[in-house]
């Protein structure tokens, strides 16, 4: 009987007539006993409104937008809001930030200026370019055409350093941090082999920057010869192995052998960039994004899931191996398969996740729930705002919707160190001082007191303040505190400025609930 139930569940979940959000929720619920009895209820409208604005547009809603959503009696208003936000310039901006940090991990803009890179990403997101097409473009562009040079940033701003590139190709696109397999098979992860590391490196080992890696206008060149060999540091016999280009778990790339003397389209010479007849690097883009390479789609959906839910199904994102299985294996397989069948459409994937009960669950832990394992999604995970979200949210709270001018200071203060996988989750002393005394934050919220002062009653001021900053109405106690503070203030404008700052600097504001 149990077997029949499980089979029926699998059929139901896999039924294409069953909307994907429902199937996602079914698989999440199957991952914990009595899930529906113990999981948190749906987030209230105010919590959902703030969350979805931050996740889909990168900033908080205005007070008017919160009021409108709270007053809306349409039972399908959440779906309507999601659909609306997905078609705003804010969504383009938000997805640009996500792709930038995913692909470049806050590295310095060395050979491709930020403006050109962001323009490239903006065009790609505006066109809703399939993710596999975007990645193929990034990995095949050589940077020689000024009109398309921005696409080569992935390689150019890593100086095409073979070990760095090999590590990041495996981490970012395959979900496998093979760095420790450079010198030997991974000591603790049986799946990560030295042969895999050098199989990836063989795609790029013949490539180099021309005329040199230091030139800011360098472009990618390639030799027609050169094999990859490796020796394990643990092998006392020091046996050497030669590998050809190969993605982990796939067949080796087919390599053409041109006639002797005809290896180059442009032969190497003094001050001449060589271009081989057969390019190993050009095979890389197709090999990574191939439908025969399940790791590519699997890693992509895991990263998008993490963006929306605050945690990957595989956690940590670049630690996908048999000893660290997904929290919900069937769900990851389902998302990857659907992503491929929908032509690697990131916007579509974001929408499907946003529609789910899983995404819309409250972050408040029910009193009856004493143990809350993060990987079961019983409650919504509290997500610290990214530097970009933080800058734009504070600007919005201060009545200045465009936070572009604050991006630099917030990225410097709250962003991860260049090349690290993710931004820091714990506040440092410098960050605390930046929020408390920094001129950047104070200048961003300087306009809010004047806007609040236009209101006729202290009661209205309290409501507008909380709606503008925290995207919710104040509690009775909070409203009373604001009214009391204003009544006792000698300088109302100064008091309003301090009240605004206090909310902006609060832990509630710093996190997406």
LOVO-603617 format. One line per 10 residues: number of its first residue (from 1); their letters; for each residue x, y, z of C-alpha. Coordinates in nm, 3 decimals. Example, Ala and Ser with C-alpha at 12.3 -4.5 7.8 and 13.67 -1.06 7.14 Angstrom:
BEGIN
1) AS) 1.230 -0.450 0.780  1.367 -0.106 0.714
% end
This chain:
BEGIN
1) XXXXXXXXXX) 0.000 0.000 0.000  0.288 0.238 0.087  0.449 0.164 -0.251  0.125 0.253 -0.429  0.103 0.581 -0.234  0.460 0.675 -0.324  0.405 0.595 -0.689  0.087 0.802 -0.692  0.275 1.093 -0.535  0.551 1.075 -0.795
11) XXXXXXXXXX) 0.300 1.064 -1.079  0.112 1.361 -0.936  0.427 1.564 -0.886  0.554 1.483 -1.232  0.223 1.557 -1.404  0.277 1.848 -1.642  -0.089 1.949 -1.595  -0.013 2.015 -1.229  0.133 2.370 -1.209  0.499 2.378 -1.112
21) XXXXXXXXXX) 0.444 2.587 -0.796  0.211 2.317 -0.664  0.465 2.048 -0.739  0.735 2.249 -0.563  0.519 2.282 -0.252  0.433 1.913 -0.259  0.798 1.811 -0.265  0.893 2.059 0.007  0.614 1.928 0.229  0.723 1.568 0.166
31) XXXXXXXXXX) 1.060 1.650 0.321  0.934 1.678 0.680  0.683 1.471 0.884  0.349 1.647 0.942  0.480 1.945 0.746  0.145 2.117 0.700  0.069 2.088 1.072  0.394 2.241 1.198  0.506 2.479 0.923  0.454 2.853 0.958
41) XXXXXXXXXX) 0.138 2.995 0.798  0.152 3.227 0.497  0.322 3.561 0.558  0.080 3.844 0.618  0.029 4.089 0.332  0.275 4.347 0.463  0.556 4.094 0.508  0.492 3.944 0.165  0.477 4.285 -0.002  0.814 4.396 0.135
51) XXXXXXXXXX) 0.974 4.059 0.061  0.863 4.039 -0.299  0.958 4.399 -0.375  1.308 4.340 -0.239  1.350 4.008 -0.421  1.207 4.119 -0.754  1.304 4.486 -0.772  1.589 4.520 -0.524  1.422 4.782 -0.309  1.132 4.831 -0.068
61) XXXXXXXXXX) 0.785 4.951 -0.174  0.667 5.304 -0.114  0.412 5.373 0.158  0.148 5.425 -0.113  0.231 5.089 -0.271  0.201 4.912 0.065  -0.131 5.083 0.139  -0.265 4.989 -0.203  -0.165 4.625 -0.160  -0.307 4.600 0.192
71) XXXXXXXXXX) -0.637 4.750 0.078  -0.670 4.525 -0.228  -0.941 4.261 -0.172  -0.857 4.054 -0.481  -0.780 3.698 -0.364  -0.523 3.670 -0.645  -0.349 3.996 -0.563  -0.018 3.827 -0.476  0.009 3.665 -0.816  -0.091 3.993 -0.977
81) XXXXXXXXXX) 0.180 4.181 -0.785  0.446 3.925 -0.879  0.351 3.951 -1.246  0.355 4.329 -1.229  0.697 4.350 -1.064  0.851 4.106 -1.312  0.779 4.358 -1.587  0.937 4.662 -1.424  1.280 4.822 -1.472  1.341 4.724 -1.111
91) XXXXXXXXXX) 1.339 4.355 -1.202  1.595 4.414 -1.477  1.815 4.596 -1.227  1.772 4.323 -0.964  1.861 4.042 -1.203  2.160 4.241 -1.329  2.290 4.259 -0.971  2.236 3.886 -0.925  2.421 3.795 -1.245  2.703 4.039 -1.175
101) XXXXXXXXXX) 2.775 3.902 -0.828  2.727 3.541 -0.940  2.965 3.569 -1.235  3.224 3.818 -1.112  3.202 3.792 -0.733  3.280 4.161 -0.680  3.617 4.150 -0.853  3.779 4.477 -0.950  3.686 4.615 -1.292  4.030 4.575 -1.445
111) XXXXXXXXXX) 4.001 4.528 -1.821  3.629 4.575 -1.878  3.481 4.895 -1.726  3.176 4.856 -1.502  2.959 5.075 -1.724  3.020 4.852 -2.026  2.962 4.534 -1.824  2.638 4.661 -1.673  2.516 4.776 -2.013  2.584 4.427 -2.147
121) XXXXXXXXXX) 2.394 4.263 -1.859  2.107 4.511 -1.890  2.063 4.425 -2.255  2.074 4.052 -2.182  1.814 4.075 -1.904  1.590 4.314 -2.098  1.589 4.068 -2.389  1.529 3.784 -2.141  1.823 3.609 -2.302  1.830 3.237 -2.208
131) XXXXXXXXXX) 2.089 3.165 -1.941  2.270 2.905 -2.152  2.299 3.156 -2.438  2.437 3.421 -2.201  2.698 3.181 -2.062  2.800 3.063 -2.409  2.854 3.425 -2.505  3.065 3.490 -2.194  3.288 3.189 -2.249  3.335 3.219 -2.625
141) XXXXXXXXXX) 3.403 3.593 -2.662  3.771 3.682 -2.705  3.738 4.054 -2.633  3.880 4.164 -2.967  3.569 4.348 -3.089  3.514 4.668 -2.885  3.139 4.641 -2.944  3.115 4.302 -2.772  3.424 4.312 -2.549  3.218 4.335 -2.228
151) XXXXXXXXXX) 3.111 3.972 -2.270  3.475 3.862 -2.224  3.489 4.007 -1.871  3.466 3.664 -1.706  3.806 3.571 -1.850  3.967 3.913 -1.891  3.917 4.032 -1.535  4.056 3.704 -1.404  4.364 3.764 -1.623  4.285 3.425 -1.779
161) XXXXXXXXXX) 4.496 3.272 -1.500  4.454 2.895 -1.561  4.403 2.778 -1.203  4.172 3.065 -1.107  3.966 3.018 -1.423  3.948 2.640 -1.372  3.834 2.684 -1.014  3.566 2.939 -1.102  3.435 2.753 -1.404  3.378 2.448 -1.186
171) XXXXXXXXXX) 3.231 2.645 -0.894  3.006 2.891 -1.073  2.872 2.676 -1.356  2.904 2.319 -1.226  2.851 2.364 -0.851  3.175 2.179 -0.776  3.463 2.350 -0.596  3.751 2.152 -0.743  4.024 2.381 -0.613  4.158 2.118 -0.372
181) XXXXXXXXXX) 4.186 1.871 -0.660  4.460 2.077 -0.824  4.739 1.880 -0.657  4.564 1.551 -0.580  4.221 1.391 -0.557  4.018 1.584 -0.298  4.113 1.454 0.048  3.759 1.461 0.188  3.526 1.461 -0.114  3.548 1.130 -0.294
191) XXXXXXXXXX) 3.366 1.270 -0.601  3.622 1.544 -0.676  3.909 1.401 -0.879  4.231 1.561 -0.998  4.155 1.430 -1.346  3.832 1.636 -1.348  4.016 1.953 -1.252  4.263 1.920 -1.537  3.996 1.804 -1.780  3.835 2.146 -1.736
201) XXXXXXXXXX) 4.169 2.325 -1.748  4.248 2.155 -2.079  3.980 2.373 -2.243  4.176 2.688 -2.157  4.539 2.583 -2.113  4.633 2.695 -2.464  4.473 3.038 -2.421  4.656 3.347 -2.297  4.616 3.725 -2.294  4.771 3.916 -2.582
211) XXXXXXXXXX) 5.002 4.100 -2.572  5.020 4.025 -2.197  4.804 3.992 -1.887  4.902 4.337 -1.762  4.776 4.527 -2.066  4.437 4.688 -1.986  4.327 4.635 -2.347  4.450 4.275 -2.363  4.252 4.027 -2.572  4.241 3.649 -2.571
221) XXXXXXXXXX) 4.480 3.458 -2.794  4.534 3.084 -2.830  4.803 2.842 -2.937  4.731 2.541 -3.155  4.927 2.302 -2.938  4.990 2.222 -2.575  4.860 1.939 -2.359  4.770 1.927 -1.992  4.965 1.688 -1.774  4.941 1.636 -1.400
231) XXXXXXXXXX) 5.101 1.439 -1.120  4.948 1.371 -0.781  5.165 1.498 -0.498  5.075 1.178 -0.310  5.206 0.951 -0.586  5.552 0.835 -0.484  5.611 0.701 -0.835  5.537 1.049 -0.975  5.343 0.904 -1.266  5.234 1.170 -1.513
241) XXXXXXXXXX) 4.891 1.174 -1.677  4.782 1.363 -1.988  4.420 1.471 -2.027  4.214 1.618 -2.307  3.928 1.867 -2.261  3.645 1.705 -2.067  3.357 1.811 -1.844  3.307 1.602 -1.527  3.077 1.309 -1.597  3.079 1.366 -1.974
251) XXXXXXXXXX) 3.268 1.227 -2.269  3.591 1.397 -2.366  3.553 1.669 -2.626  3.619 1.561 -2.982  3.940 1.728 -3.092  4.016 1.798 -3.455  4.369 1.738 -3.581  4.453 1.986 -3.857  4.711 1.908 -4.122  5.068 1.979 -4.029
261) XXXXXXXXXX) 5.152 2.334 -4.128  4.784 2.434 -4.136  4.723 2.459 -3.760  4.647 2.832 -3.762  4.404 3.076 -3.917  4.654 3.342 -3.811  5.000 3.205 -3.742  5.198 3.334 -3.443  5.452 3.603 -3.519  5.601 3.907 -3.354
271) XXXXXXXXXX) 5.321 4.138 -3.235  5.060 3.914 -3.403  4.781 3.744 -3.208  4.767 3.377 -3.304  4.429 3.225 -3.391  4.426 2.845 -3.424  4.223 2.661 -3.683  4.077 2.454 -3.399  4.009 2.630 -3.068  3.983 2.433 -2.747
281) XXXXXXXXXX) 3.841 2.736 -2.568  3.558 2.768 -2.820  3.456 2.412 -2.732  3.430 2.507 -2.364  3.114 2.716 -2.400  2.926 2.435 -2.574  3.052 2.168 -2.335  2.951 2.355 -2.018  2.605 2.454 -2.143  2.528 2.126 -2.318
291) XXXXXXXXXX) 2.200 1.955 -2.235  2.415 1.647 -2.183  2.576 1.827 -1.888  2.312 1.812 -1.611  2.536 1.997 -1.366  2.490 2.324 -1.558  2.111 2.349 -1.521  2.124 2.198 -1.172  2.371 2.462 -1.055  2.180 2.747 -1.219
301) XXXXXXXXXX) 1.846 2.662 -1.056  2.014 2.605 -0.721  2.157 2.958 -0.736  1.822 3.111 -0.830  1.649 2.913 -0.554  1.907 3.049 -0.307  1.847 3.404 -0.428  1.475 3.369 -0.361  1.470 3.145 -0.051  1.794 3.242 0.121
311) XXXXXXXXXX) 1.948 2.895 0.103  2.035 2.655 -0.176  1.882 2.310 -0.205  2.249 2.220 -0.227  2.417 2.418 0.047  2.691 2.550 0.010  2.624 2.645 -0.354  2.956 2.515 -0.490  2.966 2.203 -0.276  2.754 1.964 -0.483
321) XXXXXXXXXX) 2.871 1.608 -0.420  2.736 1.275 -0.299  2.828 1.336 0.065  2.642 1.669 0.059  2.318 1.580 -0.117  2.040 1.830 -0.186  1.792 1.881 0.094  1.519 1.786 -0.156  1.678 1.582 -0.439  1.358 1.528 -0.637
331) XXXXXXXXXX) 1.282 1.899 -0.628  1.626 1.995 -0.759  1.588 1.743 -1.041  1.241 1.876 -1.121  1.353 2.240 -1.127  1.652 2.159 -1.348  1.438 1.962 -1.594  1.172 2.234 -1.609  1.438 2.505 -1.650  1.581 2.325 -1.952
341) XXXXXXXXXX) 1.236 2.260 -2.100  1.156 2.631 -2.065  1.466 2.729 -2.259  1.676 2.831 -1.956  1.441 3.121 -1.882  1.553 3.277 -1.552  1.261 3.519 -1.537  1.016 3.231 -1.572  1.197 3.033 -1.300  1.187 3.328 -1.061
351) XXXXXXXXXX) 0.813 3.366 -1.118  0.743 2.998 -1.048  0.931 3.011 -0.719  0.761 3.336 -0.617  0.415 3.182 -0.673  0.479 2.901 -0.424  0.349 2.869 -0.070  0.709 2.787 0.021  0.827 3.132 -0.085  0.526 3.308 0.065
361) XXXXXXXXXX) 0.554 3.145 0.410  0.590 3.362 0.720  0.932 3.414 0.876  0.778 3.411 1.225  0.843 3.082 1.400  0.521 2.926 1.536  0.514 2.888 1.913  0.462 2.512 1.874  0.777 2.469 1.663  1.083 2.422 1.885
371) XXXXXXXXXX) 1.326 2.292 1.622  1.354 2.480 1.294  1.603 2.309 1.058  1.685 2.566 0.792  1.695 2.308 0.513  1.329 2.208 0.562  1.179 2.551 0.479  0.928 2.533 0.762  0.955 2.910 0.799  1.087 3.175 0.562
381) XXXXXXXXXX) 1.460 3.226 0.608  1.571 3.571 0.716  1.792 3.706 0.436  2.033 3.997 0.493  1.992 4.262 0.228  2.263 4.266 -0.036  2.470 4.587 -0.054  2.266 4.689 -0.358  1.932 4.619 -0.191  2.047 4.802 0.120
391) XXXXXXXXXX) 2.153 5.113 -0.074  1.830 5.130 -0.274  1.608 5.046 0.024  1.758 5.323 0.237  1.724 5.565 -0.053  1.360 5.467 -0.091  1.300 5.498 0.283  1.446 5.848 0.265  1.219 5.949 -0.019  1.490 5.927 -0.286
401) XXXXXXXXXX) 1.400 5.624 -0.503  1.721 5.618 -0.711  2.000 5.468 -0.502  2.262 5.448 -0.776  2.472 5.717 -0.613  2.501 5.513 -0.295  2.600 5.184 -0.457  2.974 5.247 -0.434  2.988 5.313 -0.057  2.747 5.028 0.023
411) XXXXXXXXXX) 2.933 4.780 -0.197  3.262 4.877 -0.034  3.122 4.850 0.317  2.887 4.551 0.292  3.015 4.353 -0.006  3.229 4.043 0.023  3.600 4.062 -0.047  3.675 4.025 -0.420  3.652 3.667 -0.535  3.458 3.539 -0.234
421) XXXXXXXXXX) 3.142 3.339 -0.290  2.895 3.557 -0.100  2.858 3.877 0.097  2.908 3.864 0.472  2.613 3.778 0.693  2.729 3.928 1.023  2.765 4.299 1.090  3.117 4.430 1.158  3.210 4.726 1.374  3.289 4.929 1.062
431) XXXXXXXXXX) 2.944 4.857 0.922  2.778 4.955 1.249  2.970 5.284 1.256  2.885 5.343 0.889  2.513 5.312 0.967  2.526 5.511 1.289  2.757 5.798 1.201  2.825 5.778 0.828  2.732 6.074 0.616  2.610 5.849 0.334
441) XXXXXXXXXX) 2.317 5.707 0.531  2.226 6.041 0.687  2.223 6.213 0.349  2.002 5.944 0.197  1.733 5.983 0.464  1.762 6.360 0.501  1.450 6.426 0.294  1.212 6.202 0.490  1.155 6.442 0.789  1.028 6.716 0.557
451) XXXXXXXXXX) 0.789 6.472 0.391  0.660 6.353 0.728  0.625 6.708 0.862  0.364 6.782 0.594  0.120 6.544 0.764  -0.135 6.702 0.997  -0.131 6.463 1.295  0.133 6.271 1.488  -0.078 5.959 1.444  -0.053 5.996 1.065
461) XXXXXXXXXX) 0.321 6.063 1.092  0.374 5.739 1.285  0.186 5.536 1.024  0.363 5.700 0.730  0.703 5.654 0.893  0.658 5.282 0.947  0.502 5.225 0.606  0.781 5.418 0.435  1.068 5.245 0.615  0.951 4.904 0.736
471) XXXXXXXXXX) 0.666 4.854 0.487  0.412 4.785 0.763  0.182 4.966 0.998  0.315 5.032 1.348  0.183 4.840 1.646  -0.011 5.035 1.907  0.300 5.055 2.128  0.519 5.169 1.839  0.271 5.437 1.742  0.256 5.559 2.100
481) XXXXXXXXXX) 0.638 5.574 2.119  0.655 5.790 1.805  0.382 6.025 1.929  0.549 6.058 2.270  0.887 6.128 2.112  0.741 6.403 1.895  0.547 6.562 2.181  0.858 6.586 2.400  1.090 6.701 2.119  1.226 7.055 2.123
491) XXXXXXXXXX) 1.315 7.020 1.751  1.055 6.816 1.562  1.261 6.794 1.243  1.557 6.660 1.439  1.328 6.413 1.615  1.183 6.296 1.285  1.535 6.250 1.147  1.634 6.039 1.448  1.318 5.829 1.428  1.379 5.764 1.058
501) XXXXXXXXXX) 1.742 5.673 1.124  1.647 5.442 1.413  1.418 5.238 1.186  1.667 5.231 0.898  1.945 5.111 1.131  1.726 4.842 1.290  1.776 4.470 1.242  1.425 4.451 1.098  1.524 4.683 0.813  1.858 4.507 0.749
511) XXX) 1.687 4.175 0.673  1.433 4.057 0.422  1.178 3.860 0.623
% end
